Amino acid sequence: MKGTLVTGQSLLLKGSFSGSLLSSSHVTIDSGAVADHCLLEAASIAIAGRFLGTIRASVSVFIRGKADVNAEIETPSMGMADTSHFTGRIIMPDNGD
């Protein structure tokens, strides 16, 4: 699937997607899913599959399982499983403390 998907609800991606995924809630990229050349914006994001692109999360990002992520990530909170693979850059904005 290609294009722009905008939702106010949680989203579980199980297939392939290219484009923009925008959610005011939670987005999960499932273990068999591929998001290629993607802009992903959501409150919280969990990635277990493959992702290539840009991620912006207002709350948190967690890369889990055997995920393969190549991205620029902007989020105030970040977690990553020992078994996952990440290439890219992480920007953690100043929270004002």
C-alpha positions, -999 to +999 in steps of 0.1 A: +000+000+000+012+035-008+000+069+002-011+088+033-030+073+062-043+096+089-061+082+120-071+092+155-070+056+166-044+030+173-030+013+142-014-021+136+006-025+104+008-061+093+018-057+056+038-034+035+035+004+034+052+034+018+042+070+024+030+088+055+013+072+086-001+098+110-019+089+142-027+108+173-026+075+192-003+044+191+012+027+160+027-008+159+047-021+130+043-059+133+071-084+131+064-093+094+056-058+083+077-035+062+074+003+062+097+016+034+105+053+027+080+062+054+071+092+076+056+079+108+041+103+133+022+092+164+020+096+202+037+062+208+053+038+184+064+001+186+084-014+158+090-052+155+093-053+117+114-034+091+113+004+089+131+029+067+123+066+071+116+092+096+098+087+130+084+114+152+067+104+185+054+128+211+056+102+239+078+072+231+094+048+206+103+012+213+122-010+189+115-046+198+122-082+189+143-086+158+132-053+143+154-037+116+152+001+117+170+026+096+156+060+106+159+094+120+139+093+153+126+123+173+111+114+206+114+123+243+116+086+253+134+057+235+138+020+242+154-008+222+156-046+226+191-062+226+180-084+197+169-055+174+190-036+148+191+002+145+210+025+121+204+062+121+200+091+144+180+097+176+170+132+186+156+136+221+142+171+226+149+189+259+119+184+282+125+216+301+141+202+332 
